[in-house]
Amino acid sequence: MGQGIDHPNGSRPPASGSGHPLRRRTRRRAYFVMMGVCLLLIILAWTLIYRYSTAAAVAMSAVALVIPPVAAIVGNAGQGWGSRR
């Protein structure tokens, strides 16, 4: 019990999602949207928000700090070592 059903070729299906990688175009769009949000957060934090709350500006910057690594992971998801185009 609890072992799940194996595929005919002996491999297990992925734990979540459909198992199909996102298309390159979709990954690029997600990457650029995330990086745009990152820039927007930093610009807003240190040109407008800091006047009202330094703590909020620092919090926005901390959120912006996390976005680039996540964007890189999303942008490269599903891309094999030899599949560069």
N, C-alpha and C positions, 0 to 999 in steps of 0.2 A: 504494500500500500504506500501511496505517496511518492512513488518513483516516476510517475508520468509515463507517457507513451513515447517510445522511440520512433524515429523516422525509419523508413525501409533501409536506408543506407547506414543505419547504426548511430547517426548523430541525433542530438536532442534539438528541438526547436529553441529559439531564443526565449529568454524569460519574459520579455515584454516587447510590445510593438509587433509589427507585421514581419519583421525579420529582413525586410528589404531596406538597403541603405537609401538615404535621400539622394535625389538627383543632384548633380554638381551645381546646377543653376540655383536650386533651392538652398543648398548649403552656402553658396556665395551670398545670396540675398540675406540670409539669416546672419551671416558674419558681418556684412556691412550695416545692417540695421542695429545689431548689438554694439558695434563700434561707434555708430552715430549716437546712440543713446549714451554711451560712455562719454563722448565728447560733450554732449549736451549737458550731462550731469556736472561735469567739471566746470564748464563755462558758466552755467547758472549758479553753481555753488560759490564760485569765487568772484563773480561780478555782481550778483544780486542778493543771494541768500545770506552771505556773510554779514551784510549790513543789519539784518534782523536777528540772526542767530548763528554764532560761530559754531556751536555744537551741531546744528543742522547741516552747515556747510561741510564740516568734517565728516559727518555721517554720510552725506551724499558722495563725498570723495572716497570713502571706504567702500561704498557700493560700486562706484566706478572703478575702483582698484581690482575688484573681483571679475568684472565683465571681460577684459581682454583674454585671460586664459580660457574662460568658458567659450568665448567666441572662437578661439583657435581650435578648441576641441570639436565644436560644432562644425566649423569649416572643414576640418580634416576627417570627420566621421565617415566611415565607410570607404575610405580611400586606402587601398593597399599600398605596400612599399613600392611596387613596380608599376603602379597605374598612373603615374604623373603624365599630364598631357599639356 
